[in-house]
Amino acid sequence: MRRLVEQIPKIPVRIWLILFAIWMTIAGIGIGVSTVRNSQNLESDFGAQSQALYETIRQRLDQNEAVLSGIDVLFQTFPNLHFDDIRGYARAMLARYPHIYAVELQPKVVLKDVPAFEAEASESIRAGYKIRDFGLEGERTWRPAAARPAYYPVTFMEPPVPEASPVMGLDVYSDPKLRTAIDATLASGKFEASAPFPLVEGGRGYILFKALPATGGKHAESLISLLISASKLLRPEELPQGNISVVLHHSGFENDDASGQLLSFPPPETRHRESVRVSLPPFSFEKSFTTNQQPFVLATNYSPGWSIFDWTEVFVIVLAASAISTLLLVIHLMRQYRLSREREAARLLQQERARAQVTLAAIGDAIVRVDAEGCVEYANESAECVLRSGGNGLVGRDVREVVPLAVALAMESLEHPVARCLRTGEAAELPDNATLIGANDSETLIEGTVSPLSDDVGAINGAVLTFRNMGPIRQRALAALEASERKLREHQNELVHVARLNLMGEMASGIAHELNQPLNAILNYNQACLRMLADEEPDFEEIGRAMSQAAIQSKRAGEIIRALRAFIRKHSVEPVPLRLVQVTRNALVLAENELRDHQVCVVQDFPNDLPDVTADSIQIEQVILNLLRNSTEAMLACSPEQRRIEISARATENELVVTVRDHGSGIPQDMLDRIFHPFHTSKPHGMGLGLAICQSIIESYGGQFRARNCPDGGAELAFSLPITQTSD
């Protein structure tokens, strides 16, 4: 490159002139073609946007007539239709078509019927209802209606918004802007649009009238109308982007005091501020709508300005012209030192190859490069060491012979990864559990990757295999994982056992009291038997009954002791199919004394055909017992007659759901989302581990735990367990 730069000052002036002429020609032709094509594209896009706007507005105008036709059909079908009967239809139409501001009804009232009509309207429509006119000279003020042969006052409006309430009673026939349309629809019976007028909320609108035929009924010779907001005929997202102006104007009203515009976008003042543009002929679009009832015209204009130039293309064209000129400038110079450049490139390539050889030799991973036929071209020292081949014993041999691979647990022989890479041209990792088959059928666990090599045109001309011995690393990792899982299981069992012991410590006094009762009963029955045996004529029948009661009490004490020992005994978890009803009854036996002392009533709801679940009975007893104790403590502040626990079960398609519901104060709302988190509790002396352990037990069997507050008070906790699947 330095030699090329040194020769630039030696270029003759004529060469510079020729290059400049070539540059100007290419740039001028390119920019001209680009400008013409971009102008055509802009005009086409402008026409498409304008036609889309036209179709959108036309659809809205058709919607206006369709809605008014629907109301007309309702009144013709049901002549005595009440206002409330059409309010629902009107609301639905207003919600569907936001550009319709309101639906109105104006009945015909002749002069002699005005007092009676106003009296009836005051009772049925609004108190103090009067027929009124707008002020003189178009002022939007109210005054009593002047004497006319007939009136068309507003008696119905949807929506009945407060700001529109003064409109009720307005004689629309008194407004010159509306009178022409009213006379036209009365004469023809067709839709007629009024001259546009400004709306209170801004923008302009018009009213579309339809006369009801004089076919009888209470609405005969009435007017139905739609108040249309012209500014909403196009939604904000439908307005064009860029320097496009939109004007919707009318072509059939003589008494419009404005310029005939219903809709103008952007506003004129904004358009004036943006008018500083390149003076180029604008694009125009004007089209009338085919409806005679709404005689409107859509006009759009677009001033392309500087946008007619695609500056990216201009830049590319100038750059291309410069590149071509520069290329022509240097092409003869490149011929002069091409050979020197090639020699320099060859020297650098040889240097890079030497560096790569040193780097590959120092890498600890085994690296093998093969050609397109799968023969080894290169192998670093690590590869020769792993493959147990010294010197150049690997070069020139088939890679499938040099690196024989197998995959553990594979049902059939797999294609060699290097052969697959050469065939597909895709890089890939070696399969899991890939082993290298060595001498004497020894196996070495490896992992690695295969990457394809390609030439300048993208054809696959070889591949690189990189791998490392993973046997010792994977064995250590698996051993550590197994040890960690074993410790986790032991810790979980210890945690469950400690929780069970803690719970039984809290129940110790109650259980001692429970055992004391049958023992005292046994003592009393034995003492009674001794006294009766000491009598001169012992009553052996009574003695037998006493001994029978003593035996019953002994059996009861034994059941309590066996249940307690089974509950606190530390044992390995062995899930088995079990009946949830029996597990629940065992838990109720352990909690019987506590429930009785606190005057808690337990209501059970268990269907007879409940399926089995697979779990450890002692752990499920612990869960149910913990829920019973939590429910009991939650109702201590309630009166005794409110202390009721409802425990039920129901079966779904795949699981069995157990629900425990109390009638206490419920769970605090700030605790509801954290009730199953460890060490979160609302009890003053609680540890917050009970529900966390219960959730861990249920989830270990594939179930779920949930809690919620009931609408009528109290809390409900439920857990689910998968139903035991039985083979037919």
Buried (B, 14 or more C-beta within 10 A) or exposed (E): EEEBEEEEEEBEEEEEEBBEEBBEEBBEEBBEEBBEEBBEEBBEBBBEBBBEBBEBBBEBBBBBBEBBEBBBEBBBEEEEBEBEEBBEBBEEBBEEBEBBBBBBBBBBBEEEEBEEBBEEBEEEBBEEBBBBBBEEEEEEEBEEBEEBEBBBBBBBBBEEEEEBEEBBBBBBBBBEBBBBBBBBBBEEEEBBBBBBBEBEEEBBBBBBBBBBEEEEBEBBBBBBBBBBBBBBBBEEEEEBEEBBBBBBBBEBBEEBEEEBBBBBBBEEEEBEEEEEEEEEEBBEBEBEBEBEBBBBBBBBBBBBBEBBBBEEBBEBBBEBBBEBBEEBBBEEBEEEBEEEEEEEEEEEEEEEEEEEEEEBEEEEBBBBBBBBEBBBBBBBBBBBEBBEBEEEBBBEBBBBEBBEBBBEEEEEEEEBBBBBBBEEBEEBEBBEBBBBEEEEEEEBBBBBBBEBBEEEEEEBBBBBBBBEBBEEEEEEEEEEEEEEEEEEEEEBBEBBBEBBEBBBEEBEEBBEEBBEBBEEBBEBBEEBBEEBEEEEEEEEEEBEBBBEBBEBBBEBBEEBEEBBEBBBEEEEBEBEEBBBBEBBBBBBBBBBBBBEEEEBEBEEEBEEEBBBBBBBBBBBBBBBBBBBBBBBBBBEEBEEEBBBBBBBBBBEEEBBBBBBBBBBBBBEEEEEEEBBEBEBBBEEEEEBBBBBBBBBBBEBBEBEBBBEBEEEEBBBBBBBBBBBEEEE
